[in-house]
Amino acid sequence: MGTPKIMVQEKTLTILLAVDEGKYCAYCPELDLVTEMDTPDEAIEDIIEAIKEYADEYIADLQLYSNSPNRSHHLPYVEAIKNCKTDWELRMLIEIKHGLVHV
């Protein structure tokens, strides 16, 4: 019997998680989405929901988004998101980086 292997998917999306004045901001630069919540876990969960909702909206209005100069480049990300059958698969696309807000 061989040793089990853990397969790791290449990361496609980034979540930048930062604390600012007691709130946690989660930003996905690839899709230009941002959320702010009271805890880091809430911020991550909220941005993941925003990513899923954005992908649904993008596909629902594909003609508009795919022809928009500031959104057309999102299509490969949206396709990768929509190919995920579970939240676990979606999370495998995401790399979370922690930081501080710097103005």
C-alpha positions as CSV (number, residue, x, y, z in Angstrom):
1,M,0.0,0.0,0.0
2,G,1.4,3.3,-1.1
3,T,1.6,6.6,0.8
4,P,-1.4,8.8,0.3
5,K,-0.7,12.0,-1.7
6,I,-2.3,15.4,-1.1
7,M,-3.0,17.1,-4.4
8,V,-2.7,20.9,-4.3
9,Q,-4.2,23.0,-7.0
10,E,-2.4,26.0,-8.4
11,K,-3.7,29.2,-6.8
12,T,-5.7,31.4,-9.1
13,L,-7.3,34.0,-6.8
14,T,-5.8,36.1,-4.0
15,I,-7.5,37.4,-0.9
16,L,-5.6,40.2,0.9
17,L,-6.7,40.3,4.5
18,A,-5.9,43.4,6.4
19,V,-6.8,44.9,9.8
20,D,-7.7,48.6,9.9
21,E,-9.1,50.4,13.0
22,G,-10.5,47.1,14.5
23,K,-12.2,46.0,11.2
24,Y,-11.0,43.3,8.8
25,C,-10.9,44.1,5.1
26,A,-10.8,41.3,2.6
27,Y,-9.8,42.3,-1.0
28,C,-9.6,40.1,-4.1
29,P,-7.5,42.1,-6.5
30,E,-8.1,39.8,-9.5
31,L,-11.9,40.5,-9.4
32,D,-11.7,44.0,-7.7
33,L,-14.0,42.9,-4.9
34,V,-13.7,44.1,-1.3
35,T,-15.6,43.4,2.0
36,E,-15.2,44.6,5.6
37,M,-16.2,42.6,8.7
38,D,-15.6,42.5,12.4
39,T,-13.4,39.3,12.4
40,P,-10.9,37.9,10.0
41,D,-13.0,34.7,9.6
42,E,-16.1,36.7,8.8
43,A,-14.2,38.8,6.3
44,I,-12.9,35.7,4.5
45,E,-16.3,34.1,4.5
46,D,-17.9,37.3,3.2
47,I,-15.4,37.7,0.3
48,I,-15.8,34.1,-0.7
49,E,-19.6,34.6,-0.9
50,A,-19.0,37.9,-2.9
51,I,-16.7,35.9,-5.3
52,K,-19.4,33.3,-5.8
53,E,-22.1,35.9,-6.3
54,Y,-20.0,37.9,-8.7
55,A,-19.3,34.8,-10.8
56,D,-23.0,34.0,-11.0
57,E,-23.8,37.6,-12.0
58,Y,-21.0,37.6,-14.6
59,I,-22.3,34.4,-16.2
60,A,-25.9,35.6,-16.1
61,D,-24.9,38.8,-18.0
62,L,-22.0,37.4,-19.9
63,Q,-22.4,39.7,-22.9
64,L,-22.2,42.8,-20.9
65,Y,-19.3,41.8,-18.6
66,S,-17.2,40.1,-21.3
67,N,-17.4,43.3,-23.4
68,S,-16.6,45.6,-20.6
69,P,-13.1,47.1,-20.7
70,N,-12.6,46.8,-17.0
71,R,-14.3,43.4,-16.5
72,S,-13.6,41.3,-19.6
73,H,-10.3,40.0,-18.2
74,H,-12.2,38.4,-15.3
75,L,-13.6,35.7,-17.6
76,P,-10.9,33.1,-16.9
77,Y,-11.3,33.6,-13.1
78,V,-15.0,33.4,-13.4
79,E,-14.8,30.2,-15.4
80,A,-12.4,28.7,-12.8
81,I,-14.8,29.7,-10.0
82,K,-17.8,28.2,-11.8
83,N,-16.0,24.9,-12.4
84,C,-15.8,24.4,-8.7
85,K,-18.4,22.0,-7.5
86,T,-17.9,22.7,-3.8
87,D,-16.7,25.5,-1.5
88,W,-13.7,23.3,-0.8
89,E,-12.7,23.3,-4.4
90,L,-13.2,27.1,-4.6
91,R,-11.0,27.6,-1.5
92,M,-8.3,25.5,-3.2
93,L,-8.2,28.3,-5.9
94,I,-7.5,31.0,-3.2
95,E,-4.3,32.1,-1.5
96,I,-4.9,34.3,1.5
97,K,-2.2,36.9,2.4
98,H,-2.3,38.9,5.6
99,G,-1.3,42.5,6.0
100,L,-2.0,45.9,7.3
101,V,-3.7,48.8,5.6
102,H,-1.1,51.5,4.6
103,V,-2.2,54.9,3.5
